[in-house]
Structure formats: C-alpha cells, structure tokens
Amino acid sequence: MKKPYFSLMGILCFILVVQGCTAVAIKSLSRSNLNEETVKQIKPCVTTRDEIIEMFRKPTEDFMKKQGEYDIYIYKGFAGRTKFDTQILEVMINPQDIVVDYRLNFDRPDMPLIDQCIYK
C-alpha cells in the first residue's frame, strides 16, 4: 500500500517542479521590456551590440538579417494582451558593434535603416 502512495507523490512532485521551471523560463523569455521607454535608451553611435543584447537578449537566427555589412536585429514583443499591441523593434549594428540606427513599430516605414554615424 505504501509503494503506490510514494509513487503517486513522486510523480506529483515531479510535475510541480517541471511546471515551476516552465513558468520561470517563459517569464525570462518574455519581451515585456520592449516598450518605448526602454527603446529610448538606445542612442545611435553610442549604444553597443552588447548593450542591446543585455537589454533585449540576442535574437535567434530567424530574427537576424544582414544589410550589406550591417547586422539587423529584429525583436518582437507585446505591450498588452491583444495582437494589436505587438511591438516590433529593428536595430542596425555596424561592423564595429555600434548601433547606427533603429526603429520601433516601423515609425519610419518609408525610410530604410541607415548608418547615422557616418553623417556626424
């Protein structure tokens, strides 16, 4: 009689641990910091690749692209609970690992990302 009870308790404990770890992983992967206030901290020609990764994590290969010699990191997140609150951030980084341009929610849809540092 004791063996089935301990087996059941072991299984329940295992399930609780797995669910707890999953909840922590989901929280750590959320993009809740992708908002206008955080994005305002990005300064073209000053902010580095490492600082972007520290703020938003390194994107997966699916969210990285090349534009000539520049890397473009793409971040997607949600500002609210509906699909209409989706946030999209594009960050352009030069070969020296400096952010040269960015845009949030395609705030300049008619203009491509450009290297703003060469004009300073």
N, C-alpha and C positions, 0 to 999 in steps of 0.2 A: 504494500500500500504506500510506503514512503517513496519508493522509486518513481512512480508516475507523478507524484506531487512535486518532487525535486526537479524532474524533467520539465514539467509544466512551468515551474518557477524560473528555471534556467532559460527556457525559450522566451518567456515574457520579459525577463531582464535583457536578453539579447535584443529583442525587438525595441525596447525602450532606448537602449544605447544607440542602436542604428538610427532610430528616428531623431534622437538628440543630435547626433553627428550630422545628419542630413540638414536639420534646421540651421545649425551653425554654418555649414557650407553654403547654403542658399543665402543666408544673411551676408556672409562675407563676399559673395559674388554679386550682390545687388549693386545697381548703379545709382543708388539714392543720392550720391554726391554729385551727380551730373545735373547741375542746375546753374542758373545764370550767375549766382553769387560765386560759386566755385570757379566757373569759367572765367569770370572777371579777373581772377588771379593770374591767368595766362597773359604774359607780356611778350609780344613778338620781339625777337632779337635779344631777349633776356632769359626767358624760361628755357630750361634744358629738357632733353628727352627723358632723363632720369626723373626730373620733377613731374613730368606728365605721367610717367609710369607710377610714381608714388601717389599721385592724385587719383588716377583712374585705372591703374594696372596696365600691363602690357596686353594689347589686344591679340586675339588669336589670328592665325594666318588669314582667315576669312575676312577679317576686318583691318587688314593692312594692304596697302597697294603702293605702287611706285608711280611717280610722275617725273619722268626723267631721272635725275639723280636724287630726287627728294622722296622721302617716305611720307605716306599719308596714313595716319591712324584714324580709324573711324570708331566712335563709341555710340552706343545706343542705350538709352535708359528711359525710365518712366517718371514723370513728375507727379502723376496721380494714379488713379485706379482704372482709367479708361484708355483705349487705344489712341484717343485724340490727344493725350498728354505725353506722347512719345517725344523724347529729346534725342537729337542727333548732333554729335559734335565731330567735326573733321579738323584734324591738326596736321599741319605741314611742317616737316622737320628736315633741315638741311644736312649735308654730309658731316658737318661739324657738330651734330647733335643739338642744334639750337632750333627752337620753334620760330618759324619765319612768318606763319600765317595760321589762322584758324577761323572757323565759322560755326555758329550754333544754329541749328534748325534752318539751315540754308538761308541765313539772314541776308545773303547777297547771291541769290540764285543765278543772276545773270552774269556774275563775275567769277572767274576761276580763282582758285587759291594761287597767290603769287608770293614771291620772295620779297617781303617788305624791307628786309635788311640791306639789300643792295641799293636802295634809294636813300638810305640815311647817310 
